Amino acid sequence: MKNLSVEQTVNKVGETVELYGWVDTKRDHKKIVFIDLRDRTGTVQVVGGEEFKALSEEDVVYIKGLVKARPDKMINSKIKTGSIEIEVKELKILNKTKTLPIPVNTDGHDIDEEVRLKYRYLDLRRPRMYKNLALRSRFIDLIRQHLFKQDFLEIETPILSETTPEGARDFIVPSRLQLGKFYALPQSPQQYKQLLMVGGVEKYFQIARCFRDEDPRADRAYGEFTQLDLEMSFVEREDVMRLTENLFIEVYEKLKVSIKQKPFPVFTYTEAIKKFGADKFDLRTPEEKAKNIQAFAWVVDFPFFEKTKEGGWTFTHNPFSAPKPEFMKDLLNKKNVGNILTTQYDLVCNGYEVGGGSIRNHTPEGLKSVFEIMGLSEEEINLKFGHMIEALGYGAPPHGGIAPGIDRLLTCITGETSIREVIAMPMTSGGRTAIMKAPSTVKDEKLKELGIKLRNSGEKKTTTSKSVFDKIKNLLDENKVVYELIEHKPVFTSEDAAKIRGSSLSLGAKALIMNADKKPIMIVVPGNKKVDTSVFKKLYSIKDLEMAKPEEVKNISGVEIGAVPPLGNLFKIPLYFDQTIVDNETVFFNAGSHSKSISMKGSDLERVTKPIVGEFSK
């Protein structure tokens, strides 16, 4: 078991230590070879000789060595271990690495995000990314510590639930035991935490996973996010705001993160719109932004309802909110609707809404009036919210809560430009999971088991493109080739294909149908290169070489330009591969469709196509 981290070696001068980690850098000075050994805490210089020459960056190693103080002139003040180095006594290579598809010794901002997320397990090796994850862990731990001191209970609420009206589309999950019916993933634990208050819990919180089918943005993760969910009984609006404020002041002080103003300033919704033009705003000066100071503020006294496009009413924040006490009579009488103010309170930081909550409607008649104002029938109310209205009738206490967003708060603290930089395995901006390939197709047997039949997958297909894909699949299956099918939105260029696949452009196999001395051939080059026609013609004694016309491509391959697979053998035309295609460990190519790609080994592609291989790209 690893007992010592890299940063702890500064306290071990004169001792022999055992370290584990990755080779961060290697510097070969002939007889002496230096490596920087990296673990999650940092790097340390290790001095060796011939035994280090076989090492490559990112190899996983065990080092046993003597910790020695560096001479004053050799101290590196930029790193924690800059005052010492390790003289190696023993080296074990625990795992040799392949060539990494992305560099991990930069901050990563210059690398396409889709590619970084495809290799997120490598991307997390960056000190910046590890620092963000460590901060997240510490942040959540401090929240827990504070709330436990305030006698809160941490309680998990269900993930498989029922659809709720919280302003976003639900993710739904089919039920196998009750065919034709569906669960919904929770947009928030709103109803469950209120039911916990009915149950007498009084003080609840959880670090809650929430799911919303919303369009992704830089400040909003697609699909799932994490929030601090909190609810209390026997409180008024100011009680919840005060507890939340005290919580974050303590947490930020322990993290040594500066807050602009304490206590947090409070603006009414009307004041915020008049002064800032919006209900979320940034109170910092340019100098404070440069220092990444956190500027919190509260916004209160929101309108409860707003007009719909159809002329009816809908809630502005949360249908389970209570109105301010002076408007309860109007709510119950369903009068003066446009002027009713809610007990909603939003927490703003650095221009973002980072949390929101309210005092809840704790009487059945109050909650029912909200849904009646929204135009729901008695039957609809009973069907969707009958359980809540019934529960509130059994002695529900006054209660309220808040749900600050963990991801967005951490984005503000770190100064990152995207919320995905503070989440370990976020969805891509296109709504695909990092590393894995969800959403993906499901086998017919599974759909049948769930009582589901797909009427249209959303992709317009032609008979010819389906038959080409079937031919490709049959060829690979017959030859027992291991491959991966990637389904995606339609793409028409090598650049767009690489981006949506999350792969390097150089790994794409670009198939070109050309006429060589008036006879069709297929030439395959990497996506980032072109055919060097002069070299190709000289190499294969061809006088005239030109691109085939679109109609010729369609007649020969059965598919449109941009969907042609690099399998000229299927179309019975001569096939030429640039050497780099064969050399690539993995290649990606269009599978007879603008929205289907396949990835496989370059050597396997050569085996099933038997091309003529040469060097003719530029």
C-alpha positions as CSV (number, residue, x, y, z in Angstrom):
1,M,0.0,0.0,0.0
2,K,1.2,3.5,-0.8
3,N,2.1,5.3,2.4
4,L,3.9,8.4,1.3
5,S,2.9,11.1,-1.2
6,V,5.3,13.1,-3.3
7,E,4.7,16.4,-1.4
8,Q,5.6,14.7,2.0
9,T,9.1,13.9,0.8
10,V,10.3,17.4,1.8
11,N,10.2,16.3,5.4
12,K,12.2,13.1,4.7
13,V,15.7,14.5,4.0
14,G,18.3,11.8,4.7
15,E,15.7,9.0,4.7
16,T,15.1,6.2,2.2
17,V,11.5,6.5,0.9
18,E,9.2,4.4,-1.4
19,L,7.1,6.4,-3.9
20,Y,4.6,5.4,-6.5
21,G,3.4,7.5,-9.5
22,W,3.7,8.5,-13.1
23,V,6.7,9.7,-15.1
24,D,5.8,13.3,-15.7
25,T,8.9,14.3,-17.6
26,K,12.3,12.7,-18.5
27,R,15.6,14.5,-19.2
28,D,18.4,12.3,-20.5
29,H,21.9,13.6,-19.9
30,K,23.7,10.5,-21.1
31,K,25.2,9.0,-17.9
32,I,22.6,10.8,-15.7
33,V,18.9,10.7,-16.4
34,F,16.4,12.8,-14.5
35,I,12.7,12.2,-14.2
36,D,10.0,14.1,-12.5
37,L,7.8,11.7,-10.6
38,R,4.1,12.8,-10.3
39,D,1.3,11.8,-8.1
40,R,-1.8,13.6,-7.1
41,T,0.0,15.9,-4.7
42,G,2.7,17.2,-7.1
43,T,6.1,16.3,-8.7
44,V,9.5,15.6,-7.3
45,Q,12.9,15.2,-9.2
46,V,14.4,11.7,-9.2
47,V,18.0,11.2,-10.3
48,G,19.0,7.9,-11.9
49,G,21.1,6.4,-14.6
50,E,20.8,3.6,-17.2
51,E,17.8,2.2,-15.5
52,F,15.8,5.3,-16.5
53,K,16.6,5.2,-20.2
54,A,13.8,2.7,-20.9
55,L,11.2,5.0,-19.3
56,S,8.6,7.0,-21.2
57,E,6.4,9.9,-20.0
58,E,3.3,8.6,-18.2
59,D,4.8,5.2,-17.4
60,V,3.6,4.0,-13.9
61,V,6.5,3.3,-11.6
62,Y,7.7,2.4,-8.1
63,I,10.7,4.3,-6.9
64,K,12.8,3.6,-3.8
65,G,15.4,6.2,-3.1
66,L,17.3,8.5,-0.8
67,V,15.9,12.0,-0.2
68,K,18.7,14.6,-0.5
69,A,18.7,18.3,-0.1
70,R,19.5,20.3,-3.2
71,P,22.3,22.9,-3.2
72,D,20.9,26.4,-2.6
73,K,21.6,27.4,-6.3
74,M,19.6,24.4,-7.5
75,I,16.5,24.9,-5.5
76,N,13.3,25.2,-7.6
77,S,11.0,27.6,-5.7
78,K,8.1,27.1,-8.1
79,I,7.2,23.6,-6.7
80,K,6.7,22.3,-3.2
81,T,9.5,19.7,-3.5
82,G,11.9,22.1,-5.1
83,S,14.3,22.0,-2.2
84,I,15.0,18.2,-2.5
85,E,15.6,15.4,-5.0
86,I,15.5,11.6,-4.8
87,E,18.5,9.5,-5.5
88,V,17.2,6.3,-7.0
89,K,18.1,3.0,-5.3
90,E,15.4,0.8,-7.0
91,L,13.0,1.1,-9.9
92,K,10.1,-1.0,-10.9
93,I,8.0,-0.3,-14.0
94,L,4.4,-1.1,-12.9
95,N,2.9,-0.4,-16.3
96,K,4.2,0.8,-19.6
97,T,2.0,3.4,-21.4
98,K,1.0,3.6,-25.0
99,T,1.3,6.9,-26.8
100,L,-1.3,9.2,-25.2
101,P,-4.0,10.5,-27.6
102,I,-4.0,13.9,-25.8
103,P,-1.2,15.7,-23.9
104,V,-1.7,15.9,-20.1
105,N,1.1,18.2,-19.3
106,T,-0.8,21.4,-20.3
107,D,-3.9,23.0,-18.7
108,G,-5.9,21.5,-21.5
109,H,-7.8,24.6,-22.5
110,D,-6.3,24.4,-26.1
111,I,-7.7,20.9,-26.7
112,D,-11.2,20.3,-28.2
113,E,-13.5,19.6,-25.3
114,E,-15.2,16.7,-27.1
115,V,-11.8,15.0,-27.3
116,R,-10.9,15.8,-23.7
117,L,-14.2,14.2,-22.6
118,K,-13.6,11.1,-24.7
119,Y,-10.4,10.6,-22.8
120,R,-11.5,12.1,-19.5
121,Y,-9.6,9.5,-17.5
122,L,-6.4,11.0,-19.0
123,D,-7.6,14.6,-18.8
124,L,-8.0,14.2,-15.1
125,R,-4.3,13.7,-14.7
126,R,-3.8,17.5,-15.2
127,P,-2.9,19.2,-11.9
128,R,-5.7,21.8,-12.7
129,M,-8.4,19.2,-13.0
130,Y,-7.2,17.3,-9.9
131,K,-7.2,20.6,-8.0
132,N,-10.8,21.2,-9.1
133,L,-11.9,17.8,-7.9
134,A,-10.1,18.1,-4.6
135,L,-11.8,21.5,-4.1
136,R,-15.1,20.0,-4.8
137,S,-14.6,17.2,-2.3
138,R,-13.5,19.7,0.4
139,F,-16.3,22.1,-0.4
140,I,-19.0,19.3,0.1
141,D,-17.3,18.1,3.2
142,L,-17.4,21.6,4.8
143,I,-21.1,21.9,3.9
144,R,-21.8,18.6,5.6
145,Q,-19.8,19.6,8.7
146,H,-21.6,22.8,9.1
147,L,-25.1,21.3,8.7
148,F,-24.4,18.4,11.0
149,K,-23.5,21.0,13.7
150,Q,-26.9,22.5,13.1
151,D,-28.6,19.2,13.8
152,F,-29.5,18.4,10.2
153,L,-30.1,14.8,9.0
154,E,-28.6,13.8,5.7
155,I,-31.3,11.7,3.9
156,E,-31.4,10.2,0.4
157,T,-34.6,10.5,-1.6
158,P,-35.6,8.3,-4.5
159,I,-34.1,8.5,-8.0
160,L,-36.9,6.7,-9.7
161,S,-39.9,8.9,-9.2
162,E,-42.8,10.6,-11.0
163,T,-42.8,13.4,-13.4
164,T,-43.1,16.9,-11.7
165,P,-43.8,20.4,-13.0
166,E,-40.4,22.1,-12.3
167,G,-39.8,24.0,-15.5
168,A,-37.7,21.5,-17.6
169,R,-38.2,18.3,-19.5
170,D,-38.0,15.0,-17.6
171,F,-35.9,12.0,-18.4
172,I,-38.2,9.0,-18.3
173,V,-37.4,5.4,-17.6
174,P,-39.7,2.6,-18.8
175,S,-41.1,0.0,-16.3
176,R,-40.7,-3.7,-17.1
177,L,-43.1,-4.8,-14.4
178,Q,-45.8,-2.3,-15.5
179,L,-45.6,-2.2,-19.2
180,G,-46.5,1.1,-20.8
181,K,-45.8,3.1,-17.7
182,F,-42.7,5.1,-16.9
183,Y,-40.7,6.5,-14.0
184,A,-39.1,10.0,-14.2
185,L,-35.7,10.9,-12.9
186,P,-36.1,13.8,-10.4
187,Q,-35.6,17.4,-11.5
188,S,-35.1,18.0,-7.8
189,P,-36.2,16.2,-4.5
190,Q,-38.8,19.0,-4.0
191,Q,-41.9,16.9,-3.1
192,Y,-39.9,14.3,-1.1
193,K,-38.2,16.8,1.1
194,Q,-41.6,18.4,1.8
195,L,-43.0,15.0,2.7
196,L,-40.0,14.6,5.1
197,M,-41.2,17.7,6.9
198,V,-44.7,16.2,7.2
199,G,-42.9,13.2,8.6
200,G,-41.4,15.3,11.5
201,V,-37.8,15.3,10.3
202,E,-37.6,19.1,10.8
203,K,-34.1,19.5,9.4
204,Y,-33.0,17.7,6.2
205,F,-30.3,18.0,3.6
206,Q,-28.7,15.9,0.9
207,I,-26.0,16.4,-1.8
208,A,-28.6,15.6,-4.4
209,R,-28.3,14.4,-7.9
210,C,-30.8,16.0,-10.2
211,F,-31.8,15.4,-13.8
212,R,-33.2,17.8,-16.3
213,D,-33.4,17.4,-20.1
214,E,-32.3,21.0,-20.7
215,D,-30.2,22.5,-23.5
216,P,-26.5,22.6,-22.3
217,R,-24.7,25.9,-21.7
218,A,-21.3,26.9,-20.3
219,D,-22.9,27.5,-16.9
220,R,-25.4,24.5,-17.0
221,A,-24.5,20.8,-17.4
222,Y,-26.7,18.7,-19.6
223,G,-28.6,15.9,-18.1
224,E,-27.5,15.7,-14.5
225,F,-26.2,18.1,-11.9
226,T,-25.5,18.3,-8.2
227,Q,-27.2,20.6,-5.7
228,L,-27.3,21.1,-1.9
229,D,-30.9,20.3,-1.1
230,L,-32.0,21.7,2.2
231,E,-35.4,21.9,4.0
232,M,-36.4,23.1,7.6
233,S,-39.6,23.2,9.5
234,F,-41.0,26.0,11.6
235,V,-39.1,28.7,9.8
236,E,-39.8,32.0,8.0
237,R,-38.0,33.4,4.9
238,E,-35.3,35.2,6.8
239,D,-34.5,32.1,8.8
240,V,-33.6,30.1,5.7
241,M,-31.7,33.0,4.2
242,R,-29.7,33.6,7.4
243,L,-28.8,29.9,7.8
244,T,-27.7,29.7,4.1
245,E,-25.7,32.8,4.3
246,N,-23.9,31.7,7.5
247,L,-23.2,28.3,5.9
248,F,-21.4,29.8,2.9
249,I,-19.6,32.5,4.8
250,E,-18.1,29.7,7.1
251,V,-17.3,27.4,4.2
252,Y,-15.7,30.1,2.1
253,E,-13.6,31.4,5.0
254,K,-12.3,27.9,5.6
255,L,-11.4,27.6,1.9
256,K,-9.8,31.1,2.1
257,V,-12.0,32.4,-0.7
258,S,-12.8,36.1,-0.4
259,I,-16.4,37.3,-0.3
260,K,-17.1,40.9,-1.3
261,Q,-19.8,41.8,1.2
262,K,-21.0,40.3,4.5
263,P,-23.9,40.1,5.3
264,F,-25.1,39.6,1.7
265,P,-27.0,42.6,0.3
266,V,-30.7,42.1,-0.4
267,F,-32.6,43.4,-3.5
268,T,-36.2,43.1,-4.3
269,Y,-37.0,41.8,-7.8
270,T,-38.2,45.2,-8.8
271,E,-35.1,46.9,-7.5
272,A,-32.9,44.4,-9.3
273,I,-34.6,44.9,-12.6
274,K,-34.5,48.6,-12.3
275,K,-30.8,48.8,-11.2
276,F,-29.3,45.9,-13.2
277,G,-31.8,45.1,-15.9
278,A,-32.0,41.4,-14.7
279,D,-32.6,39.4,-11.5
280,K,-29.0,38.0,-11.6
281,F,-26.1,40.4,-11.7
282,D,-22.4,40.8,-10.9
283,L,-21.6,43.4,-8.1
284,R,-17.9,43.2,-8.5
285,T,-15.6,45.9,-9.8
286,P,-13.1,45.1,-12.6
287,E,-10.4,44.8,-10.0
288,E,-12.5,42.4,-7.9
289,K,-13.2,40.3,-10.9
290,A,-9.4,40.0,-11.6
291,K,-8.9,38.8,-8.0
292,N,-11.9,36.4,-8.4
293,I,-13.7,37.8,-5.4
294,Q,-17.1,36.2,-4.8
295,A,-20.0,38.7,-4.7
296,F,-23.2,37.2,-3.2
297,A,-26.6,38.9,-3.1
298,W,-30.2,37.9,-2.4
299,V,-33.2,38.7,-4.6
300,V,-36.6,38.6,-3.0
301,D,-40.3,39.6,-3.6
302,F,-40.7,37.9,-7.0
303,P,-44.1,37.8,-8.7
304,F,-45.7,34.4,-8.0
305,F,-47.3,34.1,-11.4
306,E,-46.7,35.2,-15.0
307,K,-48.9,35.1,-18.1
308,T,-48.5,32.2,-20.5
309,K,-48.6,32.6,-24.3
310,E,-52.2,31.3,-24.2
311,G,-53.3,34.0,-21.7
312,G,-53.4,31.8,-18.7
313,W,-51.1,31.8,-15.6
314,T,-48.1,29.7,-14.7
315,F,-45.6,29.9,-11.7
316,T,-42.4,31.9,-12.1
317,H,-40.3,29.7,-9.9
318,N,-41.9,26.9,-8.0
319,P,-45.6,25.9,-7.7
320,F,-45.0,24.6,-4.2
321,S,-44.0,28.1,-2.9
322,A,-46.2,30.0,-0.5
323,P,-47.2,33.6,-1.2
324,K,-46.0,36.3,1.2
325,P,-48.5,36.3,4.1
326,E,-50.3,39.5,3.0
327,F,-51.2,37.8,-0.3
328,M,-52.5,34.5,1.0
329,K,-56.1,35.7,0.9
330,D,-55.7,36.8,-2.7
331,L,-54.3,33.3,-3.5
332,L,-57.1,31.5,-1.9
333,N,-59.7,33.7,-3.6
334,K,-57.8,33.5,-6.9
335,K,-57.9,37.3,-7.2
336,N,-55.3,40.0,-7.9
337,V,-53.2,37.1,-9.4
338,G,-50.7,39.3,-11.3
339,N,-49.7,41.2,-8.1
340,I,-49.3,38.3,-5.8
341,L,-45.7,38.1,-4.5
342,T,-44.0,34.9,-3.5
343,T,-41.8,34.0,-0.6
344,Q,-39.2,32.9,-3.2
345,Y,-35.6,33.9,-2.6
346,D,-32.8,33.6,-5.1
347,L,-29.1,33.6,-4.3
348,V,-26.9,35.4,-6.8
349,C,-23.1,35.2,-7.2
350,N,-20.9,36.8,-9.8
351,G,-23.7,37.2,-12.3
352,Y,-25.1,33.7,-11.9
353,E,-28.2,32.5,-10.0
354,V,-26.5,29.9,-7.8
355,G,-29.5,28.9,-5.7
356,G,-33.1,29.4,-5.0
357,G,-35.8,28.4,-2.5
358,S,-38.9,29.5,-0.8
359,I,-41.2,29.1,2.2
360,R,-43.7,26.4,1.0
361,N,-47.5,26.2,0.9
362,H,-48.0,23.9,3.9
363,T,-51.8,23.8,3.7
364,P,-53.8,21.7,1.2
365,E,-56.1,24.6,0.3
366,G,-53.2,26.9,-0.4
367,L,-51.4,24.4,-2.8
368,K,-54.6,23.5,-4.5
369,S,-55.3,27.2,-5.2
370,V,-52.0,27.5,-7.0
371,F,-52.9,24.6,-9.4
372,E,-56.4,26.0,-9.9
373,I,-54.9,29.4,-10.9
374,M,-52.7,27.5,-13.4
375,G,-55.9,26.1,-15.0
376,L,-55.6,22.5,-13.8
377,S,-58.9,20.6,-13.5
378,E,-59.9,18.9,-10.3
379,E,-59.1,15.6,-11.9
380,E,-55.6,16.7,-13.1
381,I,-54.8,18.1,-9.6
382,N,-55.8,14.8,-7.9
383,L,-54.0,12.7,-10.5
384,K,-50.7,14.6,-10.3
385,F,-50.7,16.1,-6.9
386,G,-53.3,14.3,-4.9
387,H,-50.6,12.7,-2.7
388,M,-49.1,16.1,-1.8
389,I,-52.5,17.7,-1.0
390,E,-53.5,14.7,1.1
391,A,-50.2,14.7,3.0
392,L,-50.4,18.5,3.8
393,G,-53.8,17.8,5.4
394,Y,-52.3,15.6,8.1
395,G,-50.7,18.3,10.2
396,A,-47.9,19.6,7.9
397,P,-45.7,22.1,9.7
398,P,-44.7,25.5,8.1
399,H,-41.5,24.8,6.3
400,G,-39.1,26.1,3.7
401,G,-35.8,25.4,2.1
402,I,-33.3,26.2,-0.6
403,A,-31.2,24.3,-3.2
404,P,-27.9,26.0,-4.1
405,G,-26.1,24.5,-7.1
406,I,-22.8,22.8,-6.2
407,D,-21.4,22.8,-9.8
408,R,-22.2,26.5,-10.5
409,L,-20.8,27.7,-7.1
410,L,-17.5,25.8,-7.8
411,T,-17.4,27.3,-11.3
412,C,-17.5,30.7,-9.7
413,I,-14.8,29.9,-7.1
414,T,-12.4,28.4,-9.6
415,G,-13.0,31.1,-12.2
416,E,-13.4,28.4,-14.8
417,T,-15.4,29.3,-18.0
418,S,-17.3,26.1,-18.2
419,I,-19.2,24.2,-15.5
420,R,-17.9,20.9,-17.0
421,E,-14.4,21.8,-15.7
422,V,-15.5,21.1,-12.1
423,I,-17.4,17.9,-12.8
424,A,-15.5,14.6,-12.9
425,M,-17.3,12.9,-15.8
426,P,-19.7,15.5,-17.3
427,M,-21.8,15.1,-20.4
428,T,-20.5,16.6,-23.6
429,S,-22.1,19.8,-25.0
430,G,-23.9,17.5,-27.5
431,G,-25.5,15.5,-24.7
432,R,-23.3,12.4,-24.8
433,T,-21.7,10.8,-21.8
434,A,-18.0,11.2,-21.3
435,I,-15.9,8.2,-22.3
436,M,-18.9,5.9,-22.8
437,K,-21.3,6.1,-25.8
438,A,-24.7,6.9,-24.2
439,P,-27.2,7.6,-25.5
440,S,-27.0,4.4,-27.5
441,T,-29.3,2.1,-29.3
442,V,-30.9,-0.8,-27.4
443,K,-31.3,-4.3,-28.7
444,D,-34.8,-5.3,-30.0
445,E,-35.0,-8.0,-27.4
446,K,-34.7,-5.4,-24.6
447,L,-37.2,-3.1,-26.2
448,K,-39.6,-6.0,-26.5
449,E,-39.2,-6.9,-22.9
450,L,-40.1,-3.3,-22.0
451,G,-43.1,-3.3,-24.3
452,I,-41.5,-0.6,-26.5
453,K,-41.5,-0.5,-30.3
454,L,-39.6,2.2,-32.2
455,R,-41.6,3.7,-35.0
456,N,-38.8,6.0,-36.4
457,S,-35.3,6.3,-35.1
458,G,-35.1,9.9,-36.4
459,E,-32.7,9.1,-39.3
460,K,-33.9,9.2,-42.8
461,K,-32.4,6.2,-44.6
462,T,-32.4,5.0,-48.1
463,T,-32.4,1.4,-49.2
464,T,-28.9,1.8,-50.7
465,S,-27.3,3.3,-47.6
466,K,-28.9,0.5,-45.4
467,S,-27.5,-2.2,-47.7
468,V,-24.0,-0.7,-47.7
469,F,-24.0,-0.6,-43.9
470,D,-25.3,-4.2,-43.8
471,K,-22.4,-5.2,-46.2
472,I,-19.9,-3.5,-44.0
473,K,-21.3,-5.1,-40.9
474,N,-21.4,-8.6,-42.5
475,L,-17.8,-8.2,-43.7
476,L,-16.5,-7.3,-40.3
477,D,-18.5,-9.9,-38.5
478,E,-17.5,-12.7,-40.9
479,N,-13.8,-11.8,-40.3
480,K,-14.4,-11.6,-36.5
481,V,-13.2,-8.0,-36.4
482,V,-13.6,-6.2,-33.1
483,Y,-15.2,-2.8,-33.9
484,E,-17.3,-0.1,-32.4
485,L,-20.4,1.4,-34.0
486,I,-20.9,5.1,-33.3
487,E,-24.2,6.7,-34.1
488,H,-24.3,10.5,-34.2
489,K,-26.0,13.5,-35.9
490,P,-25.3,13.8,-39.6
491,V,-21.9,15.1,-40.6
492,F,-20.6,15.9,-44.0
493,T,-16.9,16.8,-43.6
494,S,-13.9,15.0,-42.1
495,E,-13.5,17.9,-39.6
496,D,-17.1,17.6,-38.4
497,A,-16.9,13.8,-38.2
498,A,-13.8,13.9,-36.1
499,K,-15.4,16.5,-33.7
500,I,-18.6,14.5,-33.2
501,R,-16.7,11.2,-32.8
502,G,-14.4,12.9,-30.2
503,S,-11.3,11.7,-32.2
504,S,-8.2,13.2,-33.7
505,L,-8.7,14.3,-37.4
506,S,-5.6,12.3,-38.2
507,L,-7.3,9.0,-37.1
508,G,-10.1,9.4,-39.7
509,A,-9.9,7.3,-42.8
510,K,-11.0,9.6,-45.7
511,A,-12.2,7.5,-48.6
512,L,-12.0,9.2,-52.0
513,I,-13.3,7.7,-55.2
514,M,-11.2,9.0,-58.1
515,N,-10.8,8.2,-61.8
516,A,-7.3,6.9,-62.7
517,D,-6.9,6.9,-66.5
518,K,-10.7,7.0,-66.7
519,K,-11.2,3.9,-64.4
520,P,-12.6,4.2,-60.9
521,I,-10.3,3.6,-57.9
522,M,-10.6,4.3,-54.2
523,I,-7.8,6.2,-52.4
524,V,-7.8,6.4,-48.6
525,V,-5.8,9.0,-46.7
526,P,-6.0,10.4,-43.1
527,G,-8.6,13.0,-42.4
528,N,-6.0,15.7,-41.9
529,K,-4.2,15.0,-45.2
530,K,-4.7,15.2,-49.0
531,V,-3.6,12.9,-51.8
532,D,-0.3,14.0,-53.3
533,T,-1.4,13.4,-56.9
534,S,2.0,13.8,-58.5
535,V,3.5,11.2,-56.1
536,F,0.6,8.9,-56.5
537,K,0.7,9.0,-60.3
538,K,4.5,8.4,-60.4
539,L,4.2,5.6,-57.8
540,Y,1.6,3.7,-59.8
541,S,2.3,4.8,-63.4
542,I,-0.9,6.7,-63.8
543,K,-1.2,9.5,-66.4
544,D,-4.5,11.1,-65.5
545,L,-6.0,11.3,-62.0
546,E,-9.1,13.3,-61.1
547,M,-11.9,13.2,-58.5
548,A,-15.1,11.3,-59.5
549,K,-18.2,13.4,-59.9
550,P,-20.9,13.2,-57.2
551,E,-23.2,11.1,-59.4
552,E,-20.4,8.8,-60.2
553,V,-19.6,8.3,-56.5
554,K,-23.3,7.5,-55.9
555,N,-23.4,5.0,-58.8
556,I,-20.3,3.2,-57.7
557,S,-20.8,3.1,-53.9
558,G,-24.5,3.5,-53.5
559,V,-24.0,6.4,-51.0
560,E,-23.5,10.1,-51.1
561,I,-20.1,11.9,-50.9
562,G,-19.1,12.1,-47.3
563,A,-20.6,8.7,-46.4
564,V,-18.3,6.5,-48.4
565,P,-16.6,3.8,-46.4
566,P,-12.9,3.0,-47.1
567,L,-13.8,-0.5,-48.4
568,G,-13.3,-0.3,-52.1
569,N,-13.4,-4.1,-52.2
570,L,-17.1,-4.0,-51.4
571,F,-17.6,-1.9,-54.6
572,K,-15.2,-4.0,-56.6
573,I,-12.8,-1.2,-57.4
574,P,-9.0,-1.1,-56.8
575,L,-8.2,0.2,-53.3
576,Y,-5.1,2.2,-52.2
577,F,-4.2,3.0,-48.6
578,D,-1.8,5.6,-47.5
579,Q,0.7,3.9,-45.1
580,T,-0.5,6.0,-42.1
581,I,-3.9,4.4,-42.2
582,V,-2.3,0.9,-41.6
583,D,0.0,2.3,-39.0
584,N,-2.7,3.9,-36.9
585,E,-3.7,1.7,-33.9
586,T,-7.3,3.0,-34.3
587,V,-9.1,4.3,-37.3
588,F,-12.5,5.9,-37.7
589,F,-14.6,6.0,-40.9
590,N,-18.1,6.6,-42.2
591,A,-20.1,3.4,-42.3
592,G,-22.2,4.1,-45.5
593,S,-24.2,6.8,-43.7
594,H,-23.7,10.4,-42.6
595,S,-24.8,9.5,-39.1
596,K,-23.0,6.2,-38.6
597,S,-19.2,5.7,-38.0
598,I,-17.1,2.7,-37.1
599,S,-13.8,2.6,-35.2
600,M,-11.4,-0.4,-35.4
601,K,-7.7,-1.2,-35.6
602,G,-5.9,-0.1,-38.6
603,S,-4.3,-3.5,-39.0
604,D,-7.8,-5.1,-39.0
605,L,-9.0,-2.7,-41.7
606,E,-6.1,-3.7,-43.8
607,R,-6.8,-7.4,-43.2
608,V,-10.4,-7.2,-44.4
609,T,-9.8,-4.9,-47.4
610,K,-6.4,-6.1,-48.7
611,P,-5.4,-2.7,-50.2
612,I,-2.4,-1.6,-52.1
613,V,-0.3,0.3,-49.5
614,G,2.0,3.2,-50.3
615,E,3.1,6.7,-49.1
616,F,1.3,9.3,-51.1
617,S,-0.3,11.8,-48.7
618,K,0.7,15.4,-47.9
